[in-house]
Amino acid sequence: MAAACVTAAAVGTTWVAGGGDGPSTRELALSGGAGATVFDETENAFALAVPKLSSRQRRAFAVGNSFFNRNWVTAPASTTGRDGLGPTFNAQSCSSCHFKDGRAQPPRDARDPQRGLLVRLSVAGPGGRPQPVPRYGGQLQDRSIVGVPAEGRVRITRSPVRGRYADGAPYALLAPRYEIADGAFGALPAGLQISPRVAPAVFGVGLLEAVPERAIVAHADPGDADGDGVSGRANRVGGERSGGTRLGRFGWKANVPTVEQQNAGAMQGDIGLTNPIFEDQNCTRGQDACRTAPNGGAPEVDEHVLERVTFYTRSLAVPARRDVEAPDASAGERTFEEIGCSSCHRPELRTGRSDVPALAKQDIRPYTDLLLHDMGPGLADGRPDGLASGSEWRTPPLWGIGLVKSVNGHTRFLHDGRARDLSEAILWHGGEGRAAMQRFRALPRSQRRDLIAFVESL
């Protein structure tokens, strides 16, 4: 039976005070702070609004939700409010990739229609900076409207990488290899850079946006001054509305500064919808049918739709942590800290100001530092992005990760979904994460299980 959704203030739970200066069990459970946490373990756990929105804000949230789930169609259409799809695209709606506002998975095989994996393309330009691929652009568009050729498709092959834990237990990872097949616009160039990325969960982004820049930068240690083997660097990227450069917070390489810009970029790059921030059709020189195809107006998504979708994603609440007092999760939390996972997956951040009162001045527990870390050659895509190198990735938040299976029906993790469970995700860590990974491998089975139980409680 589905559990009822209740806000933090309404939970009839006996909370245990923290010992000394430590947080209480209530504080540990409030992943999104007192203002933006919901207690729900159902398949809708990622899709709920923060509590205490005003009546006007609840209406805006509902309208944004409808736009987020809208299937766009080819122009011209009788329903002008939802035409403009493509001409080339990867998905027909935001929710095609972010199903129930959660995490996507990679395709299982060539016949799998699963959406949610996109592939960035580039070639090295001056100074090694990525440049769009001639005739193909910066992202592979594997779908298109009638009369316009799709750019191609991605082909994935996987090879086993075998190893053993220190106690002798075997494991096998799957290393993916990506190729572009059936290119519609000629041979792809030598030195092609391919970066596959699955769609991440979108809940909690408003809280992460509200963390003051100085609080994020304070945790950076680009020269590893403390000698712990973990650096952490801030990415600086272009602000399309504000101009200049801003701190990157979103995207797998922290290459986007705001929730609005993330949404607008996905509308154009993934669905083919022009909007007030990205006004040009996603057609490159040489794609003649794409460039002459009918469109849904200029822009196809207006300010009202963009604002409502942005409010919706900003206002998605964070599900509460579960099993806070369970012995295995408590033991696993101690191990998480002891082996160094929290060096990057920082448990606590505090938000500052926000236009949504429920998001302001909140003590949140996202388990991220929002910084870039070198994860070694095993996870490298070889493609720089802003200040991020080809082997650096933003620390992904861990809140809600234990509910991915019940919400999205899978347990695929990391930037391209290669890890089939949380243990594999840890075992893929290299570079700055290698020392923590090696300590995980050295743990006895019982402690490994406890650590996973803790992460699954988040």
N, C-alpha and C positions, 0 to 999 in steps of 0.2 A: 504494500500500500504506500502511496506517495506520502512523504513527510510534508507537513505544513511548513510554509515559509514564515519565519518570524524574525523580527529585528533583534538587534543586540539587547535593546532595553526590555524586551518582553520575555526573555528566556528565564524560565523558572528553574535555574540550576544553582546548586550550592557551590560557589566558587571558593577556592582555597587561596589564601593570601600567600604572596611570595615570601620566601625566607630572606631576611636581610634586605638588600637593595634589589633583589631579583624580582622579575615580574610575577604577578599572580597567575593562576591558571586562567582566570577570566581574561587578563591582558594577552596571554599567549593565544587564546582562541580568537581574539578580535583581529584577524589578519588585516582587515581594512580599516582598523581603528573603530572607535565607538560610533562614528557617524556613517560608515560605509561598509559595514559587515552585515551579511545576512546568514541565517542559519538554515541551510537547505542542502540536502544531499541527493536530490532528485536529478533527473536529466535536464532540469531547467536551472541548475545551480549557478551557471555562468551568465544567465540572461535576465537577472533581476535588477531593478533600479535600486539605487541607494535609498535608504529610508528617509522619510521626512522631506521629500520634495514638495514644493508648493503645488497648488492645483494647476497653475500655469505651467510649471516645470513638468508635472506628470503628463500633461497634454503634449508638451514638446517631446518628451521621452517616447510616448506612444507613436507620434508621427514619425520620429526618427527611426523607431523600430520598424515601422511599415516600409520606409524607404530602404532600410538596411536589408530587408528580406525581399524587396521588389525584384522580379525578373524583368530585366530590360529587353526590349524587342527591337527589331530592325526598323529603321526609318525609311519612308514615312509610314506612320500607323495611325489608325483612327484614334487611338489613345495617345495623344501627343505628350502627355505627362510622363510617359515611360518609354519613349522611343529614342533611338540614338545608339543602340548597341553596336560595338565594333567601329569600323569595318573588320579589324582583326581584334581578337580578345582571348582571354583565358577562362573567363567565367561570366555568367549572366547576372549574377547578383553578388553583393558582399557576403551573404550567408552561404553561397555556394562553396566558398573556401573556409569561412569562419562559421561552420555549422554549429548552431546553438551558442554562438559567440565563443566557441572553443577552438581547439587545436586541430589542424588538418593532419593527414598522413600521406606518405608517398604512394604512388600506384603500386599495386602488388605485381602486376605484369602488364604486358602490352595491351591486353583486352580490358583492363580495369578502367572504368570511366571516372573513378574517384578524382575530384578536383581538389586543389589545394597546394600543389607543388608548382612553383614557377621557376623559371630559369633565366637568370640575368646573363647577358652576353656582352662582351667587350673585347677590345684589342688595346694593347699598350700604346699610349700616346706620349707626348713630351713629358719627361721626368717619370715615366712609368705609370702616369695617371690613366685610368680606364677611359676609353673613348667608344662611342657607339660603333657597332659593326656596320660597314657599308652595306646598304640594301636591306639590312635586318634590324638595325637599331640596337637598343640596349636591353631588350627582353624578348625572349622567344614567344611569339603569338601562335599557339597551336590550334586555334579555332578562328573561324571567319564567317561572315554573312555570305549569302548566296551571291555568286558572281565575283567574289574576291578570294584569291588563294590564301590559305593559311601559310605561315612562314615555314613550318616544318614540325617535327615532333622530337621529343627527347626519348632516347633509348637508354635503359638502365640495365647493366649487368652487375651481378654481385658475386664476390669471392669470399670464402671463409678465411678468417684470421683467428687461429686457434691459440689458446694459452691455458695456463693453469693458475689457480690461486695457490698461495703458499702452503695450504693444507692438502694440496694435490687435486682438489676438485677441478675438473676441466670446464672450459667455456669456449664458445665460438662466436665471434663477431662477424658481421657481414659488411665487407668494404664495397661500397658502390662505385661504379665507373659510369660516367655520363657521356653520351655522344648525341649529336644532333643529326637526325636522319631526315631524308626526303626534303631537303632544303629547296624551296620554291624559287629562289632568286640567285641561283648560281652557287658555286663552291664557296664554302666558308673559309676564311683566311687562315694561314698558318699562324700559330700563336694565339688562337682563339681562347679567350678566358670564359669559363663556364662556372656559374655560381648557382647551384640549386638551393631553393629555400621553401620550406613549408610555411603555410599560414599559421601564425601563433594565435593563442587566445587573446581576446581583446578586452576582457573585463579588467578593471583596476587601472586602466591607462590614465584616467583623470587624476588619480592619486599620484601616480608617478610623474605626471606633468606638473603637479603642484609642489613637488619637492624643490626647494630653492637650489639654484645652480651652485651656490657656494657650498652647500652641504654635500653635494655630489663630488665637486672638485676637491674638497677637503680630504677625501679618501684616496685620491689619486697619488701614486708613487711611481712616476714614469721611470725614474732611475734606480728603483729598488733601494732607496736610501736606508731602509731598515734591514736589508739583507735577508729577507725571508723568502726570496725567490718569487714573490708575487708583486707585480708592479701595478698595473691598472692605469689606463690613460683615458682622458676625455677626448671624444671626437668633436670636431668643429665642422659644421656643415652650413650650407646656405639656407637662409630663411626667406622663402619665396614671398611672403607678405611683408616682412620687415626689412629685407635687404641685409647685406653684410653676412656675417657668420654668427651662428648660435650654437649652444651646446646640443649635441645629438643625444637623444634619449630613446628613440624608437627604431624598430627594424633590427635585424639580426646583427648588424654592424653599427648600431647607434647612428645611422645615417640620416635620420629625420628628427627635426627639433620639436615638432608639435603634433598633437592629435589631429588637428585640422589638416595639416600638410600631409600627414600619413594617409588620411582618408582621401584627400584630393588626388594624391599620387596613385593610389590604388584604383580610384575611379577611372583615371585615364589609362594607366598601364595595364590593368587587369581586365577591365570591362570595356574600355574604348570610349569613355564618356568625357568629353571636354567639360571644363568647369572654370570658375573664376580664377583659380590659381594656375591650372594647366590648360591653356586655351587652345592648343593645337591638337589636331587629330594625330593619332599614333601611327602615322604612315611615313615611311622614309622615301627618299629619292630612289626611283626605280620601281616602286610599288604603285604602278599607274592606276590599276583598278581600285586600290585602296584610296588613293588620293581623289578620285572622281566619284566615289560612291556617295549616295545621298546621306545627309546627316539629320540629326534631330534638333537643329537650331544652334545658335551661337550665344552662350554655351548650352550644351545639352543638359547639364545640371546647373541650376541657378543657385544664387546665394542662399535662398531659403532652404533648398534641399540639402546643400552642403552644411549649413548651420545646424539643421535638425539632426542629420546623421552624426555630426560631431558632438552635439549635445548628448545624443543617445549613447555613443561609445564612451564619452567622458563620464557619464552618470551610471555606468554599469557597476554594481556592487561586487565585492569580493566575498566568496563563501568562507565561512568560519573554519578554522582548524578543528579537526576532530580528534578524539582519543587523546586529549591532552594529558590525561593522568594515567594512560595505559603504561604498564611497566616497560614493555618493549620499546615503545616510542620514546619514553623518558630516557632509557638507556641509550637508544640510538641518537638522541639529541646530544648527549654528552660526547658520544663518539664522533658525531658530525663536527663538533667543535674541536676535539682533540686531534683529529687527523688533518685539519686545515681547510675543510670545505667552506667554513664561514669567512675565510679570508676574502673570497670573492662573493659568495652568496651571503652577504651581510644580512643578519636577521631584521634589523630595525632601521627605519628611516622616519623622518618627521616632515609632514607637509607644511607649506606656508599658506599664502593667500590663494583663494580660488573663487571664481564666480558662482560656484555651487557650494553653499555653506557647509554641506555635509562632508565635503572633501578638505576643508581648511583646518589647519592646526590639529592634524590627526597623527597619532603614533601608529605607524603601520608596520607590518611584518611581511615584506615581499620576498625576502631572501635574494636580494640583488644589490649591487653597488652602481648599476647603470654605466659601468665603465668597460673599456676594451681590455681584453687580456689575450696574450698570445697562447693559443691552444695547441701549438705544435704542428708538425707536418701531417699527422694522420687526419686532422680535421680541416686542414688548410684548403681554401678554394683557389688560392693564387691570384685573387682579384682585389686590389685595393679599393677602398670606398671612403672618400673624405680623407681623414688622417689614419683610418684603419688600414693595416697592412693585409696582405693576402692570407695571413694566418691568425689574425685577431678577430675576436667576436665579442659582442656585448654579453655580459653575464645575464642570462635569462631569469626572470622571476620564477620562484618555485611555488608561490601560493596557488592553491587549487589543483596542484599537479596530481594529487591522489584521486581526484574525481574525474580525470580525463577518460578513464575506461567507462564509467557509468554515463557520462555526458556524450562523449564522442565515439565510444565503442572500440577503442584501440589503446595501445600503450606504446606509441612511437614517439621518440624524443630526439633531441638535438636539431640543428638548423635544417637538416634535410630528412629528418625522420629515420635515419639509419638504425638507431638504437631501438631494439624491440622491447626493452623494458628499462627500468631505472638502473639496474646493475650494469647493463651494457653501456648506458649513457656515461656512467662513472668510468668504466674501463676504457672508453675512447679518449678520456682526458689526457692531453700531453702538454708540453710547454710549461706554462706556469701552473697548470693543474696536475702535472705528472707526479709530483711528490705526494699529493693527497691521494691520487689514484693508486700509487704503489703502497701506501699505508692501508688503503682499502683492500687491496689484493692480499696483504699480509694478515688481515684480521681472520680469526676463526669464524666458522660458518655462523655461529650464533650471533656474533657481533655484527656480521654483515646483514643478517636478517633484521636485527634491531635497527640498524641505520636505515635500511629500506623502509621499515615500519614507520620510522619517524618522518621520512620524506613523504611517504604516502599519507601521513596525517595532516600535511600542510594544506 
